């Protein structure tokens, strides 16, 4: 707390690291877990891993937990690997930016706390070019916003039910602050809009890691919603077709429930 470090965004490293200055100041921090291992850097030299620190990082108003590996032989204060820039949505920015130094393979050694150190995988120059080409095909969240799908539109059929209006639950000032912050964030993304409606349901905060999610408690609405029955493939049938596959890809939207429009 109170220490300042210069950080390098490293698109070749899959983990984030703390170098000499940070190692000297933080090794005795109570949250640091001792661990051992060795990494091989881009110039083929080896450095020792001395510890591991899970720390909350705030960037552009977003706070996330980042796992840092302490490597005293590294000259740079902080290396922010792809775990960082993926979580904070910096993928497109980094891949379109300049070159960076690279942390290469991590040879896992003895762990004092029985935790496993990750192994870093590095892309060749040719693979980086291919990856950049693929990334350029994907809309930039930072530039173009969240976006929405045009494949489906959700509808809630309540028939001729009298509108349900619930009294809002009282919340603490701290929770109220978090709620207002989430509302402003959602308004900025265009996933909600101001309205005057006879329908009203309570909002609840759900903690997920180092951040909170604002959710709607629609249990009363669900009681009067007409069920929409339609066939769905059985998951066992889907999985039974996968064994012959060499590659399996999962595609998802960044915030699926926010990106499906309502009728």
C-alpha positions in Angstrom: 0.0 0.0 0.0 1.4 3.4 -1.0 4.0 1.9 -3.3 4.2 2.9 -7.0 5.4 0.5 -9.7 5.8 0.8 -13.5 4.0 -2.0 -15.2 4.7 -3.6 -18.6 1.8 -5.1 -20.6 3.4 -8.3 -21.9 1.4 -10.1 -24.6 3.7 -13.0 -24.7 3.3 -14.1 -21.0 0.3 -16.0 -19.7 0.9 -14.9 -16.1 1.6 -11.7 -14.3 4.8 -11.2 -12.4 6.4 -8.8 -9.9 10.0 -7.9 -10.4 13.0 -6.9 -8.2 11.5 -3.7 -6.6 8.2 -5.2 -5.8 9.8 -8.4 -4.6 11.9 -6.5 -2.1 8.9 -4.6 -0.7 6.3 -7.4 -0.8 8.0 -10.7 0.0 7.2 -10.3 3.7 3.6 -9.4 3.0 1.2 -11.7 5.0 -0.7 -12.5 1.8 2.3 -13.8 -0.1 2.5 -17.6 -0.4 5.9 -19.0 -0.8 6.5 -21.2 -3.8 9.4 -22.2 -6.0 10.0 -22.7 -9.7 12.1 -21.4 -12.6 11.3 -19.4 -15.7 13.2 -19.1 -18.9 13.0 -15.6 -20.4 13.2 -14.5 -24.0 17.0 -14.2 -23.9 17.2 -17.8 -22.7 18.3 -17.0 -19.1 16.6 -18.6 -16.1 15.0 -16.8 -13.1 13.6 -18.2 -9.9 10.1 -17.8 -8.7 10.0 -16.9 -4.9 6.3 -16.4 -4.1 2.8 -15.8 -5.2 0.4 -12.9 -4.4 -3.3 -12.6 -5.2 -4.1 -8.9 -5.3 -7.0 -6.8 -6.3 -6.3 -4.4 -9.3 -8.5 -1.5 -10.3 -8.3 -0.4 -14.0 -10.8 2.1 -15.5 -13.2 1.6 -12.7 -13.2 -2.2 -12.9 -11.7 -4.2 -10.0 -10.5 -7.8 -10.5 -8.3 -10.2 -8.6 -4.9 -10.8 -10.3 -2.5 -13.6 -9.5 1.1 -12.2 -9.4 4.3 -14.4 -9.3 7.2 -12.8 -7.5 10.5 -13.1 -9.5 13.3 -11.0 -7.9 15.6 -11.4 -10.9 13.2 -9.5 -13.2 14.2 -5.8 -13.7 10.8 -4.5 -14.6 8.6 -3.7 -11.5 5.5 -5.4 -12.8 4.7 -7.6 -15.8 1.0 -7.8 -16.7 0.5 -11.0 -18.7 -2.5 -12.1 -20.8 -4.4 -13.1 -17.7 -4.6 -9.4 -16.9 -5.3 -7.9 -20.3 -7.8 -10.6 -21.1 -9.8 -10.0 -17.9 -9.7 -6.2 -18.4 -10.7 -6.4 -22.1 -7.3 -5.1 -23.4 -6.8 -7.8 -26.0 -7.4 -5.7 -29.1 -5.4 -2.8 -27.8 -2.3 -4.9 -27.0 -2.3 -6.9 -30.2 -2.4 -3.7 -32.2 0.3 -2.0 -30.2 4.1 -2.2 -30.2 6.3 -5.0 -29.4 7.1 -6.1 -25.8 9.7 -8.2 -24.1 8.6 -11.8 -23.5 8.6 -14.1 -20.6 8.9 -17.6 -22.0 8.6 -21.0 -20.4 8.1 -21.7 -16.7 9.6 -24.9 -15.5 7.6 -26.0 -12.5 9.7 -26.8 -9.4 8.9 -27.5 -5.8 5.9 -25.9 -4.2 6.2 -25.0 -0.5 2.4 -24.7 -0.2 1.5 -27.6 -2.5 0.1 -25.2 -5.1 1.0 -25.6 -8.8 2.8 -22.9 -10.7 1.4 -22.5 -14.2 3.4 -23.2 -17.3 3.7 -20.3 -19.7 3.1 -21.0 -23.4 4.7 -18.6 -25.9 3.5 -18.0 -29.4 5.9 -17.9 -32.3 6.0 -14.8 -34.5 4.1 -16.6 -37.2 1.4 -17.7 -34.7 1.2 -14.1 -33.3 0.5 -12.9 -36.9 -2.3 -15.5 -37.3 -3.8 -14.6 -33.9 -3.7 -10.9 -34.6 -5.6 -11.6 -37.9 -8.3 -13.5 -36.0 -8.6 -10.8 -33.3 -9.1 -8.1 -36.0 -12.1 -10.0 -37.2 -13.7 -9.7 -33.7 -15.5 -6.5 -32.9 -13.7 -4.4 -30.4 -15.6 -4.1 -27.1 -13.6 -1.0 -26.1 -14.4 0.8 -29.4 -17.8 -0.5 -30.5 -19.5 -1.3 -27.1 -21.1 -4.5 -26.0 -23.2 -5.3 -29.0 -26.2 -7.6 -29.2 -27.2 -10.8 -31.0 -29.7 -10.8 -33.8 -30.2 -14.5 -33.7 -32.8 -14.6 -31.0 -35.2 -12.2 -29.1 -36.5 -13.0 -25.7 -40.2 -12.5 -24.8 -41.9 -12.7 -21.4 -45.6 -13.7 -21.8 -47.6 -12.7 -18.7 -51.0 -12.7 -20.5 -53.5 -10.4 -18.9 -51.9 -10.5 -15.5 -52.3 -7.3 -13.4 -48.9 -5.6 -13.2 -46.8 -6.6 -10.2 -45.2 -3.8 -8.3 -43.0 -4.6 -5.3 -41.8 -2.3 -2.6 -38.1 -1.8 -2.8 -36.0 -3.4 0.0 -33.9 -1.0 2.1 -30.1 -1.5 1.5 -27.0 -0.2 3.3 -25.3 3.0 2.0 -22.4 0.8 0.8 -24.6 -1.5 -1.2 -26.6 1.5 -2.5 -23.4 3.0 -3.8 -22.5 -0.3 -5.6 -26.0 -0.5 -7.1 -25.9 3.0 -8.5 -22.4 2.4 -9.9 -23.7 -0.8 -11.7 -26.8 1.1 -13.0 -24.6 3.8 -14.5 -22.3 1.1 -16.0 -25.3 -0.6 -17.6 -26.8 2.6 -18.9 -23.4 3.5 -20.5 -23.4 0.1 -22.2 -26.9 0.6 -23.5 -28.3 -2.6 -21.9 -30.9 -0.8 -19.8 -32.9 2.4 -20.2 -34.9 4.7 -18.0 -38.7 3.9 -18.0 -41.9 4.6 -16.1 -43.7 1.2 -15.8 -46.4 -0.2 -13.6 -44.1 -3.3 -13.2 -41.5 -3.2 -10.5 -39.2 -5.9 -9.1 -36.4 -5.6 -6.6 -32.7 -5.6 -7.5 -30.1 -7.7 -5.6 -26.3 -7.5 -5.5 -24.5 -10.8 -6.1 -20.8 -11.0 -5.4 -18.7 -12.7 -8.0 -15.0 -12.7 -7.1 -13.7 -9.2 -6.5 -16.7 -7.5 -8.1 -20.5 -7.4 -7.8 -23.3 -8.1 -10.2 -26.7 -6.3 -10.2 -29.5 -8.9 -10.7 -33.2 -8.7 -10.9 -35.3 -10.7 -8.5 -38.1 -11.8 -10.8 -39.6 -14.6 -8.7 -43.0 -12.9 -8.5 -43.1 -12.3 -12.3 -42.1 -15.9 -12.9 -45.2 -17.1 -11.0 -47.4 -15.5 -13.6 -45.3 -16.1 -16.7 -46.7 -18.6 -19.3 -44.2 -21.4 -19.8 -42.8 -21.7 -23.3 -42.2 -25.4 -24.0 -39.9 -26.4 -26.9 -37.6 -29.3 -27.6 -34.0 -29.2 -26.5 -31.2 -31.6 -27.4 -30.1 -33.8 -24.5 -26.6 -33.0 -23.2 -25.6 -36.7 -23.2 -26.4 -36.9 -26.9 -24.2 -33.9 -27.6 -21.3 -35.2 -25.6 -21.4 -38.6 -27.1 -20.5 -37.1 -30.5 -17.4 -35.4 -29.2 -14.8 -38.3 -28.9 -13.8 -38.3 -32.6 -13.1 -34.6 -32.5 -9.5 -33.3 -32.4 -10.4 -29.8 -31.5 -13.4 -28.6 -29.4 -14.3 -24.9 -29.4 -16.6 -23.1 -27.1 -18.0 -19.7 -28.3 -19.7 -17.4 -25.9 -20.8 -13.7 -25.7 -19.1 -11.4 -23.2 -22.3 -10.8 -21.2 -24.9 -13.1 -22.7 -28.0 -12.0 -20.8 -27.2 -8.4 -21.6 -26.8 -9.1 -25.3 -30.1 -10.8 -26.0 -32.7 -8.1 -26.8 -36.2 -8.2 -25.2 -39.3 -8.2 -27.4 
